[in-house]
Amino acid sequence: MKQEKPITREYLDKSLEKLAIMVKRGFDGTDKQFVGVNKSFEGNRREHQLILNRLDRIGRKLEGVVYRQEFEDLKERIKVVEEALALK
């Protein structure tokens, strides 16, 4: 059976130092990744704003436009009026 070494202050210090180095390596470069993510979000924000602007312009163009169902309903009502007045 293998006998375990006693845990010393020096061993703990070295282990913690190694762990700190591993953690640092894991986080190295994440700042650059976040810069890329921020740029992507900024591009998405601009694109989103362009889409909203286009929808707003389309909405203004459609003000006062009669929808197809309303038009069809009015055609039927006029047909009934014309038949009642014997205009057709």
C-alpha positions as CSV (number, residue, x, y, z in Angstrom):
1,M,0.0,0.0,0.0
2,K,1.4,3.4,-1.0
3,Q,1.9,5.8,1.8
4,E,0.6,9.3,1.2
5,K,2.8,12.3,1.7
6,P,1.7,14.8,4.4
7,I,0.2,18.0,3.1
8,T,2.5,20.8,3.8
9,R,2.2,24.6,3.5
10,E,4.7,24.6,0.6
11,Y,2.7,21.9,-1.2
12,L,-0.5,23.8,-0.8
13,D,1.1,27.0,-2.0
14,K,2.5,25.3,-5.1
15,S,-0.8,23.6,-5.9
16,L,-2.7,26.9,-5.5
17,E,-0.2,28.6,-7.8
18,K,-0.6,25.9,-10.4
19,L,-4.4,26.2,-10.1
20,A,-4.2,30.0,-10.5
21,I,-2.1,29.6,-13.6
22,M,-4.5,27.1,-15.1
23,V,-7.5,29.4,-14.4
24,K,-5.7,32.3,-15.9
25,R,-4.9,30.3,-19.1
26,G,-8.6,29.4,-19.3
27,F,-9.6,33.0,-19.2
28,D,-6.8,34.3,-21.5
29,G,-8.4,35.6,-24.7
30,T,-11.9,35.9,-23.4
31,D,-11.6,39.7,-23.5
32,K,-11.0,39.4,-27.2
33,Q,-13.9,37.1,-27.6
34,F,-16.1,39.6,-25.8
35,V,-14.9,42.4,-28.2
36,G,-16.1,40.2,-31.1
37,V,-19.5,39.5,-29.4
38,N,-19.9,43.3,-28.7
39,K,-19.2,44.1,-32.4
40,S,-21.7,41.4,-33.4
41,F,-24.4,42.9,-31.1
42,E,-23.7,46.4,-32.4
43,G,-24.2,45.1,-35.9
44,N,-27.4,43.5,-34.9
45,R,-28.6,46.7,-33.2
46,R,-28.0,48.7,-36.4
47,E,-29.7,46.1,-38.5
48,H,-32.7,45.9,-36.1
49,Q,-33.0,49.7,-36.2
50,L,-32.9,49.7,-40.1
51,I,-35.7,47.1,-40.1
52,L,-37.8,49.1,-37.7
53,N,-37.3,52.2,-39.8
54,R,-38.4,50.3,-42.9
55,L,-41.5,49.0,-41.1
56,D,-42.3,52.5,-40.0
57,R,-42.1,53.8,-43.6
58,I,-44.2,50.9,-44.9
59,G,-46.8,51.6,-42.2
60,R,-47.0,55.2,-43.2
61,K,-47.5,54.2,-46.8
62,L,-50.3,51.9,-45.9
63,E,-52.2,54.5,-43.9
64,G,-55.6,54.8,-45.5
65,V,-55.2,51.7,-47.6
66,V,-58.3,49.5,-47.7
67,Y,-57.6,45.9,-46.9
68,R,-58.7,43.2,-49.3
69,Q,-61.4,41.8,-47.1
70,E,-62.9,45.3,-46.6
71,F,-62.8,45.8,-50.3
72,E,-64.6,42.5,-51.0
73,D,-67.2,43.3,-48.4
74,L,-67.8,46.7,-50.0
75,K,-68.1,45.1,-53.5
76,E,-70.8,42.7,-52.1
77,R,-72.7,45.6,-50.5
78,I,-72.6,47.7,-53.7
79,K,-73.8,44.7,-55.7
80,V,-76.8,44.4,-53.4
81,V,-77.5,48.1,-53.7
82,E,-77.2,48.0,-57.5
83,E,-79.5,45.0,-57.7
84,A,-82.0,46.8,-55.4
85,L,-81.9,49.8,-57.6
86,A,-82.0,47.7,-60.8
87,L,-78.9,49.4,-62.1
88,K,-77.3,46.3,-63.4
